[in-house]
């Protein structure tokens, strides 16, 4: 499994690899401890709720594909616009298709690695 990102444009690929591994601990490392995830528009979560929301999708066993569209960096902060899709058949044989364009913020930590501070997978989708 790849290390955490050295550059902000690598964060989505690291996220996808760790998501697809099925390992929730590995996925959690892509986030700062106080990160915010918006699993549904208008519903931010942190801490255990963040990891539970990601875990729910990971447990489906359907891979995510990501395609960074834009990365804007200012010092130790970066804004990432990322198209993503989860498409396939889950472990119970049900078709799964979820997609969006994420509006995310990543920050370089003291260790030089980039992690999500805000993960908003549905970007500007209305509530």
N, CA, C and O of each residue as an XYZ file, in Angstrom:
508
protein
N       0.851     -1.179      0.000
C       0.000      0.000      0.000
C       0.893      1.238      0.000
O       1.909      1.293      0.693
N       0.490      2.223     -0.791
C       1.316      3.421     -0.911
C       1.311      4.232      0.377
O       0.375      4.178      1.174
N       2.389      4.982      0.549
C       2.509      5.878      1.695
C       1.524      7.032      1.539
O       0.924      7.217      0.480
N       1.372      7.800      2.611
C       0.563      9.009      2.524
C       1.198      9.968      1.531
O       2.390      9.869      1.238
N       0.412     10.883      1.022
C       0.824     11.758     -0.075
C       1.942     12.720      0.311
O       1.931     13.317      1.387
N       2.913     12.853     -0.602
C       3.967     13.865     -0.479
C       3.547     15.176     -1.126
O       4.104     16.232     -0.827
N       2.562     15.103     -2.015
C       2.074     16.280     -2.736
C       0.548     16.262     -2.693
O      -0.049     15.185     -2.675
N      -0.089     17.414     -2.676
C      -1.555     17.430     -2.545
C      -2.275     16.705     -3.679
O      -3.327     16.107     -3.453
N      -1.734     16.747     -4.884
C      -2.408     16.081     -5.992
C      -2.399     14.562     -5.867
O      -3.108     13.884     -6.611
N      -1.616     14.016     -4.948
C      -1.566     12.577     -4.720
C      -2.626     12.096     -3.721
O      -2.907     10.900     -3.655
N      -3.209     13.004     -2.953
C      -4.139     12.606     -1.886
C      -5.305     11.772     -2.424
O      -5.614     10.742     -1.824
N      -5.971     12.157     -3.523
C      -7.087     11.324     -3.995
C      -6.676      9.893     -4.344
O      -7.413      8.954     -4.045
N      -5.519      9.713     -4.967
C      -5.068      8.358     -5.318
C      -4.763      7.536     -4.070
O      -5.072      6.345     -4.015
N      -4.159      8.169     -3.073
C      -3.892      7.467     -1.812
C      -5.216      7.075     -1.160
O      -5.375      5.954     -0.677
N      -6.168      8.020     -1.151
C      -7.492      7.725     -0.593
C      -8.111      6.518     -1.302
O      -8.576      5.585     -0.648
N      -8.117      6.537     -2.638
C      -8.748      5.460     -3.398
C      -8.093      4.111     -3.123
O      -8.787      3.112     -2.933
N      -6.766      4.074     -3.102
C      -6.076      2.809     -2.850
C      -6.430      2.268     -1.471
O      -6.690      1.075     -1.310
N      -6.437      3.146     -0.485
C      -6.729      2.699      0.874
C      -8.216      2.353      1.039
O      -8.548      1.416      1.764
N      -9.105      3.089      0.383
C     -10.530      2.753      0.384
C     -10.715      1.364     -0.211
O     -11.394      0.514      0.366
N     -10.109      1.145     -1.363
C     -10.274     -0.125     -2.073
C      -9.622     -1.300     -1.362
O      -9.961     -2.451     -1.635
N      -8.692     -1.027     -0.453
C      -8.054     -2.104      0.311
C      -9.032     -2.747      1.294
O      -8.837     -3.885      1.720
N     -10.082     -2.010      1.650
C     -11.031     -2.513      2.640
C     -10.565     -2.343      4.069
O     -11.267     -2.750      4.994
N      -9.404     -1.754      4.276
C      -8.819     -1.579      5.607
C      -9.213     -0.210      6.168
O      -8.671      0.807      5.736
N     -10.154     -0.169      7.130
C     -10.601      1.122      7.650
C      -9.503      1.891      8.384
O      -9.518      3.122      8.393
N      -8.565      1.196      8.990
C      -7.468      1.875      9.687
C      -6.568      2.585      8.689
O      -6.153      3.720      8.919
N      -6.267      1.921      7.587
C      -5.436      2.540      6.548
C      -6.138      3.759      5.962
O      -5.497      4.777      5.701
N      -7.458      3.664      5.753
C      -8.211      4.789      5.212
C      -8.238      5.955      6.194
O      -8.123      7.111      5.787
N      -8.387      5.664      7.471
C      -8.444      6.723      8.489
C      -7.174      7.567      8.514
O      -7.222      8.741      8.881
N      -6.048      6.987      8.132
C      -4.781      7.713      8.145
C      -4.707      8.811      7.094
O      -3.819      9.662      7.156
N      -5.621      8.809      6.132
C      -5.647      9.826      5.083
C      -6.288     11.126      5.606
O      -6.287     12.142      4.911
N      -6.823     11.088      6.812
C      -7.489     12.235      7.425
C      -6.720     12.743      8.631
O      -6.113     11.964      9.367
N      -6.750     14.074      8.832
C      -6.267     14.633     10.090
C      -7.216     14.176     11.203
O      -8.364     13.822     10.937
N      -6.734     14.185     12.438
C      -7.554     13.734     13.568
C      -8.838     14.540     13.719
O      -9.860     13.999     14.142
N      -8.801     15.825     13.379
C      -9.978     16.683     13.551
C     -10.696     16.961     12.224
O     -11.442     17.934     12.115
N     -10.473     16.119     11.231
C     -11.058     16.320      9.906
C     -12.584     16.270      9.940
O     -13.196     15.712     10.851
N     -13.171     16.879      8.906
C     -14.616     16.895      8.719
C     -14.931     16.179      7.409
O     -14.295     16.425      6.385
N     -15.919     15.292      7.457
C     -16.444     14.628      6.268
C     -17.906     15.035      6.135
O     -18.621     15.131      7.132
N     -18.346     15.272      4.912
C     -19.744     15.612      4.656
C     -20.336     14.456      3.838
O     -20.405     14.547      2.612
N     -20.770     13.359      4.506
C     -21.234     12.182      3.769
C     -22.544     12.420      3.023
O     -22.848     11.725      2.054
N     -23.314     13.401      3.477
C     -24.536     13.828      2.809
C     -24.539     15.345      2.847
O     -24.132     15.935      3.848
N     -24.987     15.986      1.785
C     -24.986     17.452      1.786
C     -25.649     18.018      3.051
O     -26.751     17.618      3.424
N     -24.956     18.948      3.690
C     -25.479     19.601      4.885
C     -25.312     18.820      6.169
O     -25.837     19.228      7.205
N     -24.584     17.688      6.131
C     -24.444     16.836      7.311
C     -22.978     16.537      7.592
O     -22.516     15.434      7.302
N     -22.231     17.494      8.150
C     -20.817     17.231      8.450
C     -20.657     16.318      9.668
O     -21.421     16.405     10.630
N     -19.657     15.448      9.608
C     -19.342     14.559     10.727
C     -17.838     14.572     10.966
O     -17.054     14.911     10.079
N     -17.453     14.199     12.177
C     -16.046     14.135     12.551
C     -15.807     12.862     13.359
O     -16.741     12.134     13.698
N     -14.535     12.613     13.657
C     -14.145     11.528     14.557
C     -14.733     10.184     14.177
O     -14.687      9.791     13.011
N     -15.293      9.467     15.165
C     -15.830      8.124     14.903
C     -16.941      8.118     13.853
O     -17.083      7.146     13.110
N     -17.735      9.200     13.785
C     -18.807      9.250     12.787
C     -18.241      9.352     11.369
O     -18.803      8.783     10.433
N     -17.141     10.066     11.212
C     -16.466     10.157      9.918
C     -16.025      8.764      9.481
O     -16.288      8.348      8.353
N     -15.359      8.055     10.369
C     -14.830      6.735     10.026
C     -15.954      5.724      9.811
O     -15.818      4.820      8.986
N     -17.060      5.865     10.541
C     -18.208      4.974     10.337
C     -18.839      5.206      8.965
O     -19.236      4.254      8.294
N     -18.931      6.469      8.550
C     -19.513      6.783      7.241
C     -18.660      6.190      6.124
O     -19.196      5.599      5.187
N     -17.353      6.340      6.211
C     -16.475      5.738      5.212
C     -16.545      4.212      5.283
O     -16.555      3.535      4.255
N     -16.594      3.687      6.491
C     -16.649      2.237      6.679
C     -17.888      1.625      6.054
O     -17.836      0.520      5.515
N     -19.008      2.342      6.125
C     -20.252      1.851      5.520
C     -20.053      1.619      4.021
O     -20.465      0.589      3.488
N     -19.422      2.578      3.346
C     -19.174      2.424      1.910
C     -18.113      1.366      1.626
O     -18.235      0.600      0.671
N     -17.081      1.326      2.452
C     -16.020      0.319      2.252
C     -16.580     -1.091      2.350
O     -16.181     -1.973      1.589
N     -17.502     -1.309      3.281
C     -18.047     -2.651      3.500
C     -18.846     -3.178      2.316
O     -19.095     -4.379      2.220
N     -19.251     -2.281      1.409
C     -19.957     -2.739      0.211
C     -19.052     -3.584     -0.672
O     -19.524     -4.447     -1.411
N     -17.742     -3.329     -0.590
C     -16.795     -4.083     -1.395
C     -16.755     -3.650     -2.854
O     -16.304     -4.400     -3.720
N     -17.230     -2.436     -3.123
C     -17.228     -1.905     -4.488
C     -16.129     -0.849     -4.570
O     -16.093      0.057     -3.738
N     -15.238     -0.943     -5.544
C     -14.119     -0.007     -5.605
C     -14.536      1.410     -6.000
O     -15.539      1.623     -6.681
N     -13.736      2.359     -5.551
C     -13.905      3.745     -5.950
C     -12.838      4.084     -6.982
O     -11.702      3.620     -6.895
N     -13.218      4.895     -7.954
C     -12.279      5.454     -8.928
C     -12.299      6.967     -8.754
O     -13.359      7.562     -8.564
N     -11.133      7.581     -8.820
C     -11.041      9.030     -8.642
C     -10.306      9.656     -9.823
O      -9.423      9.046    -10.426
N     -10.698     10.893    -10.136
C     -10.025     11.641    -11.190
C      -9.929     13.092    -10.740
O     -10.900     13.839    -10.855
N      -8.766     13.501    -10.228
C      -8.605     14.900     -9.833
C      -8.808     15.818    -11.041
O      -8.246     15.598    -12.114
N      -9.615     16.833    -10.838
C      -9.887     17.808    -11.894
C      -9.011     19.051    -11.724
O      -8.427     19.550    -12.686
N      -8.930     19.543    -10.480
C      -8.119     20.724    -10.181
C      -7.489     20.565     -8.806
O      -8.096     19.991     -7.901
N      -6.282     21.070     -8.650
C      -5.623     21.160     -7.349
C      -5.030     22.561     -7.259
O      -4.200     22.958     -8.077
N      -5.474     23.300     -6.248
C      -4.983     24.654     -6.025
C      -4.288     24.680     -4.679
O      -4.900     24.400     -3.648
N      -3.013     25.015     -4.694
C      -2.198     24.955     -3.481
C      -1.773     26.355     -3.059
O      -1.429     27.199     -3.888
N      -1.808     26.579     -1.747
C      -1.295     27.805     -1.152
C      -0.540     27.394      0.105
O      -1.144     27.162      1.152
N       0.780     27.305     -0.004
C       1.585     26.889      1.141
C       1.246     25.477      1.568
O       1.364     24.533      0.788
N       0.820     25.341      2.821
C       0.503     24.028      3.377
C      -0.962     23.646      3.245
O      -1.394     22.661      3.845
N      -1.739     24.404      2.471
C      -3.152     24.098      2.231
C      -3.384     23.863      0.747
O      -2.694     24.433     -0.099
N      -4.360     23.020      0.441
C      -4.711     22.778     -0.956
C      -6.210     22.522     -1.072
O      -6.814     21.856     -0.231
N      -6.789     23.066     -2.131
C      -8.168     22.800     -2.500
C      -8.138     21.809     -3.650
O      -7.463     22.032     -4.655
N      -8.877     20.704     -3.499
C      -8.905     19.667     -4.519
C     -10.337     19.503     -5.028
O     -11.273     19.375     -4.239
N     -10.496     19.507     -6.334
C     -11.776     19.220     -6.978
C     -11.586     17.874     -7.669
O     -10.762     17.738     -8.573
N     -12.363     16.879     -7.229
C     -12.102     15.500     -7.650
C     -13.401     14.817     -8.079
O     -14.350     14.740     -7.300
N     -13.440     14.329     -9.303
C     -14.554     13.504     -9.763
C     -14.310     12.079     -9.268
O     -13.186     11.579     -9.306
N     -15.380     11.437     -8.803
C     -15.234     10.082     -8.276
C     -16.477      9.270     -8.604
O     -17.554      9.816     -8.845
N     -16.304      7.960     -8.607
C     -17.427      7.058     -8.825
C     -17.173      5.737     -8.094
O     -16.063      5.206     -8.088
N     -18.228      5.238     -7.489
C     -18.254      3.890     -6.907
C     -19.278      3.140     -7.741
O     -20.465      3.461     -7.704
N     -18.826      2.142     -8.494
C     -19.712      1.483     -9.446
C     -19.373      0.002     -9.503
O     -18.228     -0.376     -9.750
N     -20.370     -0.824     -9.275
C     -20.152     -2.260     -9.334
C     -21.259     -3.004     -8.609
O     -22.363     -2.489     -8.428
N     -20.948     -4.210     -8.204
C     -21.899     -5.063     -7.501
C     -21.374     -5.308     -6.100
O     -20.218     -5.689     -5.913
N     -22.251     -5.080     -5.099
C     -21.807     -5.242     -3.720
C     -21.752     -6.718     -3.334
O     -22.057     -7.602     -4.134
N     -21.361     -6.955     -2.105
C     -21.171     -8.340     -1.629
C     -22.469     -9.133     -1.576
O     -22.444    -10.362     -1.506
N     -23.605     -8.437     -1.609
C     -24.901     -9.125     -1.592
C     -25.503     -9.248     -2.986
O     -26.647     -9.676     -3.137
N     -24.720     -8.869     -4.017
C     -25.176     -8.997     -5.377
C     -26.002     -7.829     -5.889
O     -26.584     -7.912     -6.970
N     -26.062     -6.746     -5.131
C     -26.837     -5.573     -5.536
C     -25.969     -4.597     -6.316
O     -24.800     -4.387     -5.992
N     -26.552     -4.010     -7.338
C     -25.840     -2.996     -8.118
C     -25.674     -1.742     -7.270
O     -26.591     -1.322     -6.564
N     -24.483     -1.154     -7.357
C     -24.170      0.075     -6.632
C     -23.617      1.077     -7.632
O     -22.709      0.770     -8.405
N     -24.176      2.274     -7.605
C     -23.620      3.360     -8.421
C     -23.819      4.667     -7.652
O     -24.942      5.135     -7.465
N     -22.709      5.234     -7.217
C     -22.707      6.513     -6.518
C     -21.572      7.313     -7.130
O     -20.473      6.792     -7.321
N     -21.832      8.577     -7.439
C     -20.773      9.404     -8.000
C     -20.957     10.844     -7.573
O     -22.031     11.253     -7.133
N     -19.888     11.599     -7.714
C     -19.952     13.003     -7.371
C     -18.675     13.717     -7.763
O     -17.745     13.132     -8.318
N     -18.666     14.996     -7.456
C     -17.471     15.806     -7.621
C     -17.171     16.403     -6.255
O     -17.906     17.256     -5.756
N     -16.095     15.947     -5.671
C     -15.712     16.369     -4.331
C     -15.067     17.748     -4.357
O     -14.369     18.120     -5.300
N     -15.323     18.483     -3.297
C     -14.623     19.738     -3.021
C     -13.929     19.507     -1.689
O     -14.575     19.524     -0.641
N     -12.627     19.292     -1.722
C     -11.870     18.869     -0.545
C     -10.760     19.857     -0.209
O     -10.264     20.585     -1.069
N     -10.386     19.859      1.068
C      -9.249     20.646      1.527
C      -8.264     19.682      2.179
O      -8.637     18.875      3.031
N      -7.009     19.776      1.769
C      -5.944     18.972      2.367
C      -4.898     19.907      2.961
O      -4.741     21.050      2.530
N      -4.187     19.393      3.959
C      -3.137     20.184      4.603
C      -1.897     19.318      4.778
O      -1.979     18.124      5.069
N      -0.745     19.959      4.591
C       0.522     19.281      4.840
C       0.792     19.310      6.336
O       0.790     20.374      6.956
N       1.023     18.144      6.906
C       1.289     18.042      8.332
C       2.759     18.245      8.654
O       3.584     18.398      7.753
N       3.082     18.247      9.938
C       4.468     18.422     10.368
C       5.407     17.350      9.816
O       6.614     17.569      9.709
N       4.841     16.183      9.465
C       5.650     15.098      8.901
C       5.847     15.245      7.388
O       6.479     14.395      6.761
N       5.305     16.332      6.794
C       5.432     16.564      5.368
C       4.385     15.856      4.524
O       4.370     16.032      3.306
N       3.515     15.068      5.124
C       2.477     14.311      4.407
C       1.178     15.111      4.354
O       0.853     15.858      5.277
N       0.448     14.940      3.262
C      -0.811     15.637      3.044
C      -1.976     14.749      3.454
O      -2.011     13.561      3.131
N      -2.934     15.342      4.174
C      -4.124     14.631      4.630
C      -5.351     15.515      4.442
O      -5.250     16.741      4.381
N      -6.498     14.875      4.351
C      -7.743     15.630      4.269
C      -8.047     16.331      5.588
O      -7.918     15.752      6.666
N      -8.455     17.593      5.474
C      -8.973     18.378      6.597
C     -10.489     18.460      6.453
O     -11.229     18.344      7.429
N     -10.934     18.664      5.212
C     -12.366     18.673      4.879
C     -12.544     17.794      3.651
O     -11.881     17.989      2.632
N     -13.443     16.830      3.757
C     -13.767     15.931      2.657
C     -15.254     16.088      2.381
O     -16.094     15.594      3.134
N     -15.570     16.787      1.288
C     -16.956     17.046      0.913
C     -17.224     16.343     -0.419
O     -17.151     16.973     -1.474
N     -17.537     15.031     -0.380
C     -17.617     14.239     -1.599
C     -18.669     14.690     -2.611
O     -18.530     14.429     -3.806
N     -19.710     15.360     -2.147
C     -20.759     15.769     -3.079
C     -20.668     17.249     -3.440
O     -21.581     17.800     -4.053
N     -19.567     17.886     -3.060
C     -19.289     19.266     -3.473
C     -20.446     20.213     -3.239
O     -20.841     20.460     -2.099
N     -20.982     20.735     -4.313
C     -22.034     21.749     -4.205
C     -23.436     21.195     -4.411
O     -24.379     21.967     -4.584
N     -23.592     19.882     -4.396
C     -24.930     19.303     -4.567
C     -25.858     19.865     -3.487
O     -25.474     19.955     -2.321
N     -27.060     20.234     -3.869
C     -28.023     20.824     -2.934
C     -28.452     19.812     -1.885
O     -28.395     18.601     -2.097
N     -28.883     20.342     -0.747
C     -29.344     19.478      0.350
C     -30.623     18.771     -0.003
O     -31.149     18.006      0.805
